[in-house]
Amino acid sequence: MEEKKQQKLAVRILRSVYNLIATALIALGAVTAVLWVAGIRPYAVVSGSMEPAIKVGSICVVNHHASFSKVKKGDIIAFKAGDNTLVTHRAVRVTDEGISTKGDANNTEDTDPVTSRNFIGRTIFSIPAVGYFIGFVHTTHGLIAAAASLAAFILIGMVIPDKKKEKKK
């Protein structure tokens, strides 16, 4: 009898943990969707040009609705350079020709000023290490792993008995 109580308790705990994770995933998805609509986008950092402020493997969260004309010295901005490569650097000077930028770890300023044409937005904040995960999910293996994990999570949820559903039957 004691063993049956322990099993029921284990199933209840497992269901609670599952529900907590599912709720967190749904909330994360909802927040991400709202931020996306609001013009807030995450970008993975792949170079060390902004270290130590923004480390390789971080994600930069960029406001696409930020005004080009309101950028001031010291702001970290995102822009397209050369062959549409996304760059996140600090504004070091604002002139009539555009915004001069420089990576914190670089010795020299970037060659071309940022203009309203290639300006993407202002970096709001960064989160260390999350960019590695984002980068992995954007690979074929990562996409397969993410899809398999989601499928396994859903299947586990279907297998764990739910006391509330059993009472309705």
C-alpha positions in Angstrom: 0.0 0.0 0.0 2.8 2.4 0.9 4.4 1.7 -2.5 1.2 2.7 -4.3 1.1 6.0 -2.4 4.7 6.7 -3.4 3.9 5.9 -7.0 0.9 8.3 -7.0 3.0 11.0 -5.4 5.8 10.5 -8.0 3.2 10.8 -10.8 1.7 13.9 -9.2 5.2 15.5 -8.9 6.1 14.5 -12.5 2.8 16.0 -13.8 3.3 19.2 -11.8 6.9 19.6 -13.2 5.6 18.8 -16.7 2.8 21.4 -16.3 5.3 24.0 -15.0 7.6 23.5 -18.0 4.7 23.6 -20.4 3.5 26.8 -18.9 7.0 28.3 -19.1 7.3 27.3 -22.7 4.0 28.8 -23.6 4.7 32.0 -21.7 8.1 32.3 -23.5 6.5 31.8 -26.8 3.8 34.4 -26.1 6.4 37.0 -24.9 8.6 36.3 -27.9 5.6 36.8 -30.2 4.7 40.1 -28.6 8.3 41.3 -28.7 8.5 40.3 -32.4 5.4 42.3 -33.2 6.9 45.3 -31.3 10.0 45.2 -33.4 12.3 43.6 -30.8 14.6 41.0 -32.3 17.4 38.8 -30.9 20.6 38.3 -32.8 23.4 35.9 -32.0 26.9 37.4 -31.5 29.5 35.5 -33.5 32.6 37.7 -33.0 34.5 39.2 -30.1 34.6 42.8 -31.4 32.4 44.0 -28.5 34.0 42.2 -25.7 34.0 42.5 -22.8 30.6 44.3 -22.9 29.0 41.7 -25.2 30.7 38.3 -25.3 30.8 35.8 -28.2 27.8 33.5 -27.9 25.5 36.1 -26.4 22.4 37.3 -28.0 21.8 41.0 -28.5 18.2 42.2 -28.2 17.7 45.0 -30.8 14.8 47.5 -31.0 14.1 47.8 -34.8 11.8 50.8 -34.0 14.7 52.8 -32.5 15.1 56.2 -34.2 18.3 56.7 -36.2 18.2 60.4 -35.5 18.2 59.8 -31.7 21.3 57.6 -31.6 24.0 59.3 -29.4 27.6 58.6 -28.6 28.0 55.5 -26.5 24.8 53.7 -27.8 25.3 50.2 -29.1 23.6 49.8 -32.4 23.0 47.1 -35.0 23.6 47.7 -38.7 24.3 46.0 -42.0 27.8 46.3 -43.3 29.3 45.2 -46.6 27.6 42.1 -47.9 24.6 42.6 -45.5 26.6 41.2 -42.6 24.9 42.2 -39.3 27.2 44.1 -37.0 26.7 45.3 -33.5 29.1 48.1 -32.5 29.2 51.2 -30.3 28.5 54.7 -31.7 31.7 56.7 -31.2 30.6 59.9 -33.1 27.5 61.2 -34.7 27.9 63.6 -37.6 25.9 64.8 -40.6 27.5 62.0 -42.7 26.2 59.3 -40.3 27.3 57.4 -37.2 30.9 56.4 -36.7 31.1 53.1 -34.9 33.8 50.9 -33.3 33.8 47.5 -31.6 35.0 47.9 -28.0 37.7 45.3 -28.6 38.8 46.8 -31.9 41.7 49.3 -32.2 40.2 51.3 -35.1 36.8 52.7 -36.0 34.8 51.0 -38.7 35.6 52.4 -42.2 32.1 53.4 -43.3 29.6 55.4 -41.2 26.2 54.0 -40.5 23.4 55.8 -42.3 19.7 55.5 -42.0 19.8 53.0 -45.0 21.9 50.4 -43.2 20.8 51.1 -39.6 18.8 48.3 -38.1 18.2 49.4 -34.5 19.5 50.1 -31.0 20.7 47.2 -28.8 18.6 47.2 -25.6 20.5 44.5 -23.8 22.4 41.2 -24.3 22.2 37.8 -22.7 25.4 35.8 -22.5 25.7 32.2 -23.9 22.1 32.0 -25.3 23.4 32.8 -28.8 25.1 29.4 -28.9 21.8 27.7 -28.5 20.1 29.9 -31.1 23.0 29.2 -33.5 22.7 25.5 -32.9 18.9 25.5 -33.5 19.5 27.3 -36.8 21.5 24.3 -38.1 19.9 21.1 -39.6 21.0 19.0 -36.7 19.7 21.6 -34.2 16.4 21.9 -35.9 16.0 18.1 -35.9 17.0 18.0 -32.2 14.5 20.8 -31.3 11.7 19.1 -33.2 12.5 15.7 -31.6 12.6 17.3 -28.1 9.3 19.0 -28.6 7.7 15.8 -29.9 9.1 13.8 -27.0 7.8 16.5 -24.5 4.3 16.2 -26.0 4.4 12.4 -25.9 5.5 12.4 -22.3 2.6 14.7 -21.5 0.2 12.3 -23.1 1.6 9.3 -21.1 1.7 10.9 -17.6 -1.7 10.3 -16.0 -3.7 13.4 -15.3 -5.9 13.1 -12.2 -8.2 15.9 -13.2 -9.0 14.2 -16.6 -9.5 10.9 -14.8 -12.1 12.4 -12.4 -14.1 13.8 -15.4 -14.5 10.3 -16.9 
